[in-house]
Amino acid sequence: MTPREKKLAALTGIMVLMLCGFFVWNQVSTQLKQRHNAITSLDLEIAGKQLILKKGRQATTRLAEYEQRSLPADREVARSIYQDWLLDLAKQVNLEEANVKAPGDYTNEGVFYRLTFNVSGIGHLDQIVAMIQRIYEFDHLHLIRRLTIVPIKDGRKLELAFSIEAAVLPGSVNQGQLTTLMNPWLANGDSHNLIEKITSRNIFAPPNHPPQLAHIGSKQVEVQRTLSFTAKAIDADPLDTVTYQLSTTAPSGARIGATSGKFNWTPTEIGEFEFDVVANDDNLPGKSVRQTVQVTVVIAPLTKVVTKPANDRPGKLEPDVAKHTYLIGTIERSGHREIWLQVRTTGKIHKLSEDDSIRFGSIDGKVSRIGNRDAEITVGDQRILVRVGENLSEADKRPIGGI
C-alpha cells in the first residue's frame, strides 16, 4: 500500500467509527429521553392523585363541619324547631305582625335537603337590621335568598318580607336541636356599632332634622330652695318624638322629665353650677341638640330677728345660738380656705379661716381644719366635725386623738 492509500484507509476508518458512535449515541439519548418523559408523566400522575387525596381530605373536613352546622337529620323536626327559632328572633326584636311560614315540601339536592321559610313582619329599620344580624350570628347552614323592605305610607315603619333556606344533611350531629355554634365573624363583634352603621344611612326616609330647643338662659336660686323650669323643644319632622336628658355634669339631685322636660333641683350649697340640657329625637339616624345652663346658688335673705340676751353682759350669746348656726359652705380663694356660718335667727353670715376663734353659744373654740364640704372645730379636749347643711349642735363630737 502506498502512503496515499494508507491515509485514505485511515480516514475511512475514522469516518466509520464516527458514524457508529453517532448511531450508538442517538440510540442511547433516545432511550434516556423516553425514560425522562416517563418519569415526568409519573410525577404528574402522582401529583394529580395527591391533589385528589388532598381535596378529598378537605371535603371530608368540610363535610364534618357542615354536619355540625346542619339542621337535625329528621326533616320534620328540623322544619319545626327552625320555624320556632325564627319566630322567637322576630319577637326578640319586637317585630309587629311577625309570621313565619314553612312550605310542606322540600328539595332533595342529592347529598342534602333544602328547606325554605318565608318570614314577614313590620318594624323600624333598626329592628329589621337587628333581626338579620341575629339570624347570621348563629352558624346554621342557612342563607337569605330574597329580601324585600317596603316603607309604610305616612309612617316610619317598614314592611319586611324575606325568604331563607336552610340545609339538612343526613349525617347531622344535631338531634332534636339546632347547633349552638356561633358565626365567628359576628358573634364576637360589636353588634350595636354594626347596626348603627347601617341605620345611619337610612335610605327609606328623608333626611332627619335635629330638634330646636328654646332658650333657657341663666338661673339663680336660693340654697335649700327648689329650682324649676321646663325645657321646650320642637322638631321639624312631624313623626319625631323629643325626649330630654341632662349631661353628666349636672349637679347631684338634679332631675328632668324625659318626656315633659320639667327640671327640678334643690341645691344644698352655694356656688356656680353649669350643665347641659339635651333634647333628642327618635328618628334614624338620631339627632340631638344641647344648651348649657348656668345656675347661681345664693344665700337666702332672712328677716333679722331681735332677741333679748340671756343676761346683760355685752357680747354674750344665748346658749341655743349653736342650734341656729349652720355651715352653709366652704370656699377656697387663691389657695386660702374659709367657712361660711349663718345664724338663722339674725341672718348674719360669719366668714372664718383656719385657726380663727369661734364662739356661738355652747361652742367656744377655734377652727382647726376646713375640708371640701365640712369643717373641724376644736372645743376644749374635743373635736367637732360639722358638715355643710348641719348646725353646730348637730356636729359629731369626739375626743382629741380619737378616730
C-alpha positions in Angstrom: 0.0 0.0 0.0 1.2 3.4 -0.9 1.3 6.1 1.6 -1.6 7.7 0.0 -3.8 4.6 0.1 -2.9 4.2 3.8 -4.2 7.8 4.6 -7.4 7.1 2.7 -7.9 3.9 4.6 -7.3 5.7 7.9 -9.7 8.4 7.1 -12.3 5.9 6.0 -11.9 4.0 9.3 -12.3 7.2 11.3 -15.5 8.1 9.4 -16.9 4.6 10.0 -16.1 4.9 13.7 -17.8 8.3 13.9 -20.9 7.1 12.2 -21.0 4.1 14.6 -20.6 6.4 17.5 -23.3 8.8 16.3 -25.7 5.9 15.9 -25.0 4.5 19.3 -25.3 7.9 20.9 -28.6 8.5 19.1 -30.0 5.3 20.4 -28.9 5.9 24.0 -30.1 9.5 24.0 -33.5 8.4 22.7 -33.9 5.9 25.4 -32.8 8.4 28.1 -35.3 11.0 26.7 -38.1 8.3 26.7 -37.2 7.4 30.3 -37.2 11.0 31.4 -40.6 11.6 29.8 -41.9 8.5 31.5 -40.7 9.8 34.9 -42.2 13.2 34.3 -45.5 11.6 33.3 -45.4 9.5 36.5 -44.6 12.6 38.6 -47.6 14.4 37.1 -49.9 11.5 37.7 -48.7 11.2 41.4 -49.2 15.0 41.9 -52.7 14.7 40.4 -53.6 11.8 42.7 -52.1 13.6 45.7 -54.3 16.7 44.8 -57.3 14.4 44.6 -56.5 13.0 48.0 -56.0 16.5 49.5 -59.3 17.7 48.1 -60.9 14.5 49.5 -59.5 15.2 52.9 -60.6 18.8 52.7 -64.1 17.7 51.6 -64.2 15.3 54.5 -63.3 18.0 56.9 -65.8 20.4 55.4 -68.5 17.8 55.4 -67.8 17.2 59.1 -68.1 20.9 59.7 -71.3 21.1 57.7 -72.7 18.2 59.7 -72.1 20.2 62.9 -73.9 23.2 61.5 -76.7 21.3 59.8 -80.3 21.3 61.0 -81.3 17.9 62.5 -81.4 15.0 60.1 -85.1 14.4 60.7 -86.5 16.9 58.2 -89.9 17.4 60.0 -88.2 18.0 63.3 -85.7 20.4 61.6 -88.6 22.3 60.0 -90.5 22.7 63.2 -87.6 23.9 65.5 -86.1 26.2 62.9 -89.5 27.8 62.3 -89.9 28.4 66.0 -86.4 29.8 66.2 -87.1 32.3 63.5 -90.4 33.4 65.2 -88.6 33.8 68.5 -86.0 36.1 66.9 -88.7 38.2 65.4 -90.3 38.6 68.9 -86.9 39.4 70.5 -86.6 42.5 68.2 -90.3 43.3 68.7 -91.4 43.0 65.1 -95.1 43.6 64.7 -97.3 41.0 63.0 -94.4 38.6 62.9 -95.1 35.5 60.8 -93.0 32.5 59.7 -94.3 30.1 57.1 -92.7 26.8 56.2 -94.0 25.2 52.9 -94.6 21.5 53.3 -92.3 20.3 50.6 -88.5 20.2 50.5 -85.9 19.9 47.8 -83.6 16.9 47.5 -80.2 18.2 46.4 -78.5 14.7 46.4 -76.3 15.0 49.4 -78.6 17.3 51.4 -82.2 18.6 51.7 -83.1 22.2 51.2 -85.9 23.7 53.4 -87.5 27.1 52.6 -89.0 29.5 55.1 -90.9 32.8 54.4 -90.7 35.5 57.1 -92.7 38.7 57.3 -93.3 41.5 59.8 -93.5 45.2 60.4 -90.9 47.3 62.3 -88.4 50.2 62.2 -85.1 49.9 60.3 -83.1 49.2 63.4 -85.4 46.3 64.3 -85.1 44.8 60.8 -81.3 45.1 60.8 -81.1 43.6 64.3 -83.3 40.6 63.1 -81.0 39.9 60.2 -77.9 40.3 62.3 -79.2 37.8 64.9 -80.0 35.3 62.2 -76.4 35.3 61.0 -74.9 35.3 64.5 -75.8 31.6 64.7 -73.7 29.5 62.3 -76.5 27.4 60.9 -76.4 26.2 57.3 -78.8 28.8 56.1 -78.9 31.7 53.6 -81.3 34.6 53.0 -82.3 34.3 49.3 -84.7 37.2 48.8 -85.3 40.3 50.9 -88.0 42.9 50.4 -88.4 46.1 52.5 -91.2 48.5 51.7 -91.9 51.8 53.6 -95.4 52.2 55.0 -97.1 55.3 53.8 -97.4 58.2 56.4 -95.2 56.4 58.9 -91.6 55.5 59.8 -92.3 51.7 59.9 -91.3 49.3 57.2 -92.8 46.1 55.9 -90.3 43.2 55.9 -90.5 40.0 53.9 -87.7 37.6 53.2 -87.1 34.0 52.1 -84.5 32.0 53.9 -83.2 28.5 53.0 -81.7 26.0 55.5 -79.8 22.7 54.7 -80.4 19.3 56.3 -77.6 16.7 56.0 -78.3 13.1 56.6 -75.2 12.8 58.8 -76.1 15.8 61.0 -74.8 15.6 64.6 -77.6 17.7 65.9 -80.5 15.5 67.1 -83.7 17.4 68.0 -82.0 20.7 68.4 -80.2 23.4 66.5 -76.5 23.9 66.6 -75.1 26.2 69.3 -72.1 27.2 67.1 -71.8 31.0 66.6 -70.6 32.8 63.5 -67.0 33.9 64.2 -67.5 37.0 62.0 -70.4 38.3 64.0 -70.5 36.6 67.4 -67.5 38.5 68.9 -68.2 41.8 67.2 -69.9 44.9 68.4 -73.5 44.4 67.2 -74.5 47.9 68.3 -71.9 49.6 66.1 -72.8 47.3 63.2 -76.5 48.2 63.4 -75.6 51.9 63.9 -73.5 52.0 60.7 -76.5 50.7 58.7 -79.2 52.8 60.3 -77.1 55.9 60.0 -77.7 55.6 56.2 -81.5 55.4 56.4 -82.4 55.2 52.7 -86.1 54.7 53.4 -86.8 58.1 54.9 -85.9 61.8 54.1 -83.0 63.4 56.0 -83.6 63.8 59.7 -83.6 67.3 61.2 -82.4 67.9 64.8 -84.8 69.3 67.4 -84.8 73.0 68.2 -84.5 73.8 71.9 -86.0 77.1 73.2 -83.6 79.4 75.1 -83.4 78.6 78.8 -80.9 81.2 80.0 -79.1 81.5 83.3 -80.9 80.8 86.6 -80.5 81.9 90.2 -81.9 80.1 93.2 -81.5 80.3 97.0 -79.9 77.5 98.8 -82.3 74.9 100.1 -85.0 76.2 97.7 -86.2 74.3 94.6 -85.3 75.5 91.2 -87.9 74.5 88.5 -88.2 75.2 84.8 -89.4 73.4 81.7 -87.3 72.8 78.7 -89.3 73.1 75.4 -88.2 71.7 72.1 -89.8 71.4 68.7 -88.9 69.1 65.7 -89.5 69.9 62.1 -90.2 66.2 61.4 -93.8 65.6 62.3 -93.3 62.0 63.2 -90.4 62.6 65.6 -90.8 62.4 69.4 -88.5 64.5 71.5 -87.1 63.4 74.8 -84.9 65.2 77.3 -81.9 64.4 79.5 -79.2 66.1 81.5 -75.4 66.0 80.8 -73.1 64.1 83.2 -72.0 67.4 84.6 -75.4 68.1 86.2 -75.3 68.5 90.0 -76.3 65.7 92.3 -80.1 65.5 92.8 -81.0 67.4 89.6 -83.7 65.7 87.5 -85.5 66.4 84.2 -88.6 64.6 82.9 -87.8 62.5 79.9 -91.0 63.4 78.0 -92.2 66.6 79.9 -88.8 68.4 80.0 -89.6 69.6 83.5 -86.5 70.3 85.6 -86.3 70.2 89.4 -83.3 70.7 91.7 -82.9 71.7 95.4 -79.3 72.8 96.0 -77.7 72.2 99.4 -74.8 74.6 99.0 -74.0 77.9 97.4 -71.9 78.3 94.3 -71.9 78.4 90.5 -73.1 75.3 88.6 -73.0 74.6 84.9 -74.6 71.7 82.9 -76.3 70.9 79.6 -79.9 70.2 78.8 -80.1 67.8 75.9 -83.1 67.2 73.5 -83.1 64.0 71.4 -85.4 62.8 68.7 -86.2 59.2 67.9 -85.6 59.2 64.2 -82.9 57.3 62.3 -80.1 58.4 62.5 -81.0 60.1 65.8 -80.3 63.9 66.1 -79.9 65.9 69.3 -79.3 69.5 70.4 -77.9 70.7 73.7 -77.9 74.0 75.6 -75.7 75.0 78.5 -77.4 76.3 81.6 -75.7 78.2 84.4 -77.2 78.2 87.8 -76.1 80.5 90.6 -77.0 79.3 94.2 -77.1 82.2 96.7 -77.8 82.5 100.4 -81.5 83.1 101.2 -82.2 86.5 102.6 -83.6 86.2 106.1 -85.5 88.7 108.2 -83.5 89.9 111.1 -85.0 88.9 114.4 -84.1 90.8 117.6 -83.8 88.6 120.6 -83.3 89.5 124.2 -79.9 88.4 125.5 -79.9 85.8 128.3 -78.1 88.3 130.6 -76.8 91.8 130.3 -73.2 91.0 129.8 -72.2 92.6 126.4 -71.2 90.2 123.7 -72.5 87.0 125.3 -74.9 85.0 123.1 -77.7 82.9 124.3 -76.8 79.2 124.7 -79.1 77.9 121.9 -77.5 80.0 119.3 -75.4 76.9 118.2 -78.7 75.3 117.2 -79.4 78.1 114.8 -75.9 78.4 113.4 -75.5 76.5 110.1 -72.4 75.7 108.0 -73.7 76.8 104.5 -70.5 76.4 102.5 -66.7 76.1 102.3 -64.9 78.5 100.0 -61.4 78.4 98.5 -59.9 81.5 97.1 -56.3 81.6 95.9 -55.4 78.6 98.0 -57.0 80.1 101.1 -60.0 78.3 102.6 -62.7 79.7 104.7 -66.1 78.6 106.1 -69.4 80.5 106.0 -71.6 80.2 109.0 -75.1 81.6 109.0 -77.0 82.4 112.2 -80.6 81.8 111.1 -82.2 83.9 113.8 -80.4 87.0 112.6 -79.5 86.2 109.0 -75.9 87.2 109.7 -73.1 85.4 108.0 -69.7 84.8 109.6 -66.6 84.0 107.5 -63.8 82.2 109.3 -60.5 80.8 108.4 -58.4 78.0 109.9 -57.1 78.9 113.5 -59.8 81.6 113.8 -61.7 81.7 117.1 -65.3 80.7 117.1 -68.0 81.3 119.7 -71.6 80.5 119.2 -73.5 79.7 122.4 -72.1 76.5 123.9 -69.5 76.2 121.0 -66.3 78.1 122.1 -63.1 77.2 120.4 -61.2 77.6 117.1 -61.4 76.3 113.6 -58.8 73.6 113.3 -59.4 72.3 109.7 -61.5 73.2 106.7 -62.4 70.4 104.2 -64.3 70.4 100.9 -67.7 70.1 102.5 -67.0 70.0 106.2 -65.0 71.7 108.9 -63.4 70.6 112.2 -63.7 72.8 115.3 -61.6 72.2 118.5 -63.6 72.9 121.7 -61.6 72.1 124.8 -60.5 68.5 124.6 -63.0 67.6 121.8 -63.1 67.9 118.1 -66.4 68.8 116.5 -67.0 67.8 112.8 -69.7 69.8 111.2 -70.8 69.2 107.6 -72.4 71.6 105.1 -76.1 71.9 105.9 -75.7 71.0 109.6 -76.0 73.3 112.6 -73.2 73.3 115.2 -75.3 71.4 117.7 -75.7 68.5 115.2 -71.9 68.2 114.8 -70.1 64.9 115.6 -68.1 65.3 118.9 -65.1 63.1 119.6 -62.1 63.4 122.0 -58.8 64.8 120.6 -56.8 61.9 119.3 -59.9 59.7 118.7 -61.0 58.3 115.3 
